[in-house]
């Protein structure tokens, strides 16, 4: 009986080692092409739907990642960001709107380039940043603070309010 048990164990071990699957050599990751997609079209469509219909903040973050890594489609992010900001009060979308205009209009994120945008675009962006500042969003407050330091002109009461909110927000974040 003992010999039978040992024989079965040996056969089992040998059969496990003789699997027909050959190990697959991992291919090195190819350098990302300029027009290569980050997510599939289906995944992007699903993420957009979750944002627009449900206000899904996580899906919006994934879209930001996608469009940040798929520059040839970056223009598609703005409408979703506007919907997320207006309909779902998403402050991260407000920050995305600001950087979207800098990126697309000025080919980079140099914040001093904000002042090269035409007045209607500046007003459009400032409306969203001010909405985020009212929510005490540190991203919106930080951007507004830097713009004020770089020469943005606003009513003195608004400037003072933004600076105070920014100081409170940064003081709280360092705790």
N, C-alpha and C positions, 0 to 999 in steps of 0.2 A: 504494500500500500504506500509505504514511504517512497519507494522507487518510482511509482506511478506519479506521485505528487511532484517529485523533483523533475521528472520528465516533462510534465505539463508546464511547470514553471520555466524550464529551459526553452521549450517551444514557444511559449508566450513571449519571452524576452527576445528571442531571435526574430519572431514575426514582427514585433514592434520595431526592431532596428532595420528591417528590410522594407520599409515603406516605399511605395512607388513614386511618391512625390519627391522631386528634386528640389533642393533649396534654391530659391530665386535670389539671384544677386541683385542687390539694391542698385538702382541706377542713380548716378549722382544728379542732384537737382540742377536742372538747366537754368541758366540765367534768364530772369523774367524778361520776356519781350515787351516792347513798348505797347503793343496792342493786345496783350494777353489779359484775360479776365481774372479777377480775384475770386469772384463767386460765379456760378453758372447763371444763365439768363433766368432760369426757373427760380433759383434761390433769390436773386435780386427782385424779381417780380413778387415773390412771396413776402420779402422784407418790406417792400413798398406798400403792399396791401395791408400788412400788419400795422405799419405806421399810420397810413391814411385812415383806415377803418377803426383801429383800436387805440391809436396813440401809444404804441409799444415803444418805450424808450430804449430797450435793449436792441430791438430791431433797427431803430434809428442809428444807434451806435455802430451796429454792424454795417449799415449802409455808408456811414461816414468812413469806416475802414475800407470798405470796398471802393468807393469813389476816390479816396486818397491814394489807393494803390492801382486804380484803373483811370488814369488821368484823361484818357481820350473820351470818357463818359462823364466827366466831372460836372458838366452842365446840368445833368439830370438830378443833382442833389438839391438845387435851390427850391424847386416847387415843393418837395417833400419837407424841407426845412421850414418853409413858410407855413405849411399846413400844421406841422408839429408845434410851431411857435404860437400861431393864432388859435388853433382849435384845442390844443392840449397843454398850452402854457409851458412848453418845454424850453427852458432857458439855454440848454446846450444847443438847441436849434438856432437860437438868437446869436450865439457866438459863431456858429457855422455860417450864418448869413453874412456876418461881417467878414470872416476869412474868405468866403466864396467870392465876394466882390473884390477883395484885395488880390486873390489868386488869379481870377479871370480877367480883371481889368488891367492889372499891373504886372502880371507874370511873376508874382512873388508875394511874400508876406511882409514886406517892409512897411511898417505901420505909418511911416511918414507919407507913403504913397496915398493914404486915405484922402489927403488934401488935394490930390490931383484928380479925384473923381468929381464929376459934375455935381452941382448943388442938390439936384433931385435925388441922386443916388446916396449922397451923404445923409440927407434928411431921412431917406428910407431906412438906411442902416441905423442911424441914431434913434429912430423910433423904436426899433427892436432892442437896441442896447439899453435904452431908458426903461423899457418894460422889464427887462431882466434886472436892472438896477433896483427897480421898485420891489422886486422879489428878493433883493439882497443877494443876487447871484454873484459870486466872487469873480467869475470869468468876465461877465459884462462890466462889473465895477472896475476891474483891473484894466480892461481895454479903455473904458471912458477916462480913467485916471491918466493913463499914458497919452491919450489923445489930448487931454487938457494940458498936460505938461509939454506937448509938442505944438501947442498953439490953437487948439479948438476953442472957439468963443461960444459961450452960452450965457444965459442969464446968471448973474452972480449968485442968486439963491440956489439955482440948480447946481452950479459948480461947487458951492459950499456943501450942499447935501450929498453930492457924489463923493467928494473927498472925505466927508465924515463917515459915510457908509463904508467906503473902501478901507479906511483906517480901522473901523470896528471889525470888519470882516477879516482883515489880515491879522488883527490882534487876536481874534478868536481862533483863527486857524493855527496860530503858533503855540496854543496851549497844549 
